[in-house]
């Protein structure tokens, strides 16, 4: 077996690779990622089209035998469909997905460990997104990785319809990357007056 690899050609949503993958899903009848799921993903208005060229495809004599893909958004959830007899590709497919499809706001160091991370809270019912949590390994600070993680996460929320991003912090880091105060809070304390009246 001379298995080769290439990425999905994303020139058009419904190009030749779309049809090839659809035929593959129909033939293999995978329950974890059936052909209908592929059709749903490729036609969905929320599809992250930038991720299409990251779908990995393995071929044996120009016939698809394995796929590492995502479903609509690059949110860290990856799906593997593999033809029987090609189980030896599993580890390669998982490694490929971890490096190319599991882009969920993390920035990896050269050794594969987390260098920086930005979590986001976003819901289509709101035009607001919340930045939280953000962390950068001390060994990788002052390199712009935290900034890159936050700005990329905010950009992705914008693609999903968010108009504003908020962070509940006044750290200088957030000012440096463009966040500005929008509200202030005042804390009140009620003083109790001792009751000195005699009964």
C-alpha positions in Angstrom: 0.0 0.0 0.0 1.3 3.4 -1.0 -0.8 5.8 1.0 -0.5 9.4 0.2 -1.8 12.5 1.9 -3.2 15.9 0.8 -5.4 18.6 2.0 -9.0 19.3 0.8 -9.0 21.7 -2.1 -11.2 24.5 -1.0 -11.5 26.5 -4.2 -15.2 26.0 -4.1 -17.6 24.6 -1.5 -19.0 22.2 -4.0 -16.0 21.3 -6.1 -14.5 18.0 -7.0 -13.2 17.3 -3.5 -16.7 17.9 -2.0 -18.0 15.2 -4.4 -15.2 12.8 -3.7 -15.7 13.1 0.1 -19.4 12.7 -0.3 -18.9 9.5 -2.3 -16.5 8.2 0.3 -19.0 8.9 3.2 -21.7 7.1 1.2 -19.5 4.1 0.5 -18.2 3.7 4.0 -21.5 4.5 5.9 -19.7 5.8 8.9 -22.1 6.4 11.8 -19.9 9.0 13.4 -19.8 11.2 10.3 -22.5 10.1 7.7 -22.8 11.7 4.3 -25.8 13.8 5.6 -23.6 15.4 8.2 -21.1 16.3 5.5 -23.8 17.9 3.3 -25.1 19.8 6.4 -21.7 21.1 7.3 -20.7 22.2 3.8 -24.0 24.1 3.2 -24.3 25.6 6.7 -24.2 29.4 7.0 -21.9 29.2 10.0 -19.4 27.1 8.2 -15.8 28.3 8.9 -14.7 28.2 5.2 -11.1 29.0 6.2 -10.9 25.5 7.8 -11.9 23.6 4.6 -8.3 23.6 3.3 -7.2 22.0 6.7 -9.3 18.9 6.2 -6.8 16.0 5.8 -7.4 13.2 3.2 -5.4 10.0 2.9 -5.4 8.1 -0.5 -4.4 4.7 -1.7 -4.1 4.7 -5.5 -6.2 7.9 -5.7 -9.0 6.4 -3.6 -9.9 8.1 -0.3 -9.2 5.7 2.6 -9.2 8.2 5.5 -10.4 11.7 6.5 -9.6 14.0 9.5 -12.2 16.7 9.5 -14.2 19.1 11.6 -17.9 20.0 11.8 -18.7 23.6 10.8 -16.4 25.3 13.3 -12.8 24.8 14.2 -13.7 24.4 17.9 -11.5 21.5 18.9 -13.9 18.7 17.9 -12.4 16.5 15.2 -13.9 13.6 13.4 -12.0 10.6 11.9 -13.4 8.3 9.2 -11.2 5.4 8.2 -11.7 2.6 5.7 -11.3 -0.9 7.2 -7.8 -2.2 6.7 -6.2 1.2 7.2 -6.2 1.3 11.0 -2.4 1.9 10.9 -3.2 5.5 9.9 -5.1 6.2 13.1 -2.2 7.8 15.1 -1.1 9.9 12.0 -4.7 11.1 11.6 -5.0 12.1 15.3 -1.6 13.9 15.2 -2.7 15.7 12.1 -6.0 16.8 13.7 -4.3 18.0 16.8 -1.9 20.1 14.8 -4.3 21.5 12.2 -8.0 21.1 13.2 -8.1 21.6 17.0 -7.5 25.3 16.8 -9.6 26.4 19.7 -7.9 29.5 20.9 -4.7 27.9 22.0 -1.2 28.7 20.9 1.2 25.7 21.1 4.8 25.9 21.9 7.3 24.0 19.7 7.3 21.0 22.0 3.5 20.8 21.7 2.6 22.1 25.1 0.2 25.0 25.7 2.0 28.4 25.4 -1.1 30.6 25.5 -4.9 30.2 25.6 -8.0 32.4 25.2 -11.4 31.1 26.1 -14.5 32.9 24.8 -18.2 32.9 25.8 -20.4 33.6 22.8 -24.0 32.9 22.1 -25.9 33.8 18.9 -28.7 35.2 20.9 -26.4 38.0 22.1 -24.3 40.5 20.2 -21.7 40.4 23.0 -18.8 38.0 23.6 -17.0 37.6 26.9 -13.2 37.0 27.0 -12.4 34.6 29.7 -10.1 32.9 30.7 -6.8 34.0 29.2 -3.5 32.5 30.2 0.1 32.4 28.9 2.8 30.1 30.2 5.4 32.4 32.0 8.1 30.9 29.7 6.3 32.4 26.7 5.2 35.8 28.0 6.3 39.0 26.3 6.2 37.4 22.8 2.8 38.5 21.7 1.2 35.1 22.0 -1.5 36.1 24.5 -2.4 39.1 22.3 -2.6 36.8 19.2 -4.8 34.3 21.0 -7.2 37.0 22.3 -7.5 38.8 19.0 -8.0 35.6 17.0 -10.7 34.5 19.4 -12.5 37.9 19.2 -12.3 37.7 15.4 -13.9 34.3 15.4 -16.7 35.5 17.6 -17.2 38.4 15.2 -17.7 35.9 12.4 -20.4 34.3 14.5 -22.3 37.6 14.9 -20.7 39.2 18.0 -20.5 43.0 17.7 -18.6 43.6 20.9 -16.2 41.7 23.2 -16.0 42.4 26.9 -13.4 41.4 29.5 -14.0 41.7 33.2 -10.5 43.0 34.0 -8.6 46.2 34.2 -5.2 44.7 33.6 -2.9 46.8 31.4 -2.6 43.8 29.0 -6.2 44.4 27.8 -5.7 48.1 27.3 -2.5 47.4 25.3 -4.5 45.3 22.8 -7.3 47.7 22.3 -9.9 47.2 25.1 -11.3 50.3 26.7 -13.3 50.9 29.8 -17.1 50.9 29.1 -18.6 50.8 32.6 -17.6 51.6 36.1 -18.8 50.2 39.3 -19.4 51.9 42.6 -19.5 49.8 45.7 -21.7 51.0 48.5 -21.5 50.1 52.1 -24.4 50.6 54.5 -23.3 51.8 57.8 -25.4 50.8 60.7 -26.0 53.3 63.4 -25.9 51.7 66.9 -29.2 51.9 68.6 -28.4 53.7 71.8 -32.0 54.3 72.8 -32.9 53.0 76.2 -36.1 51.0 76.6 
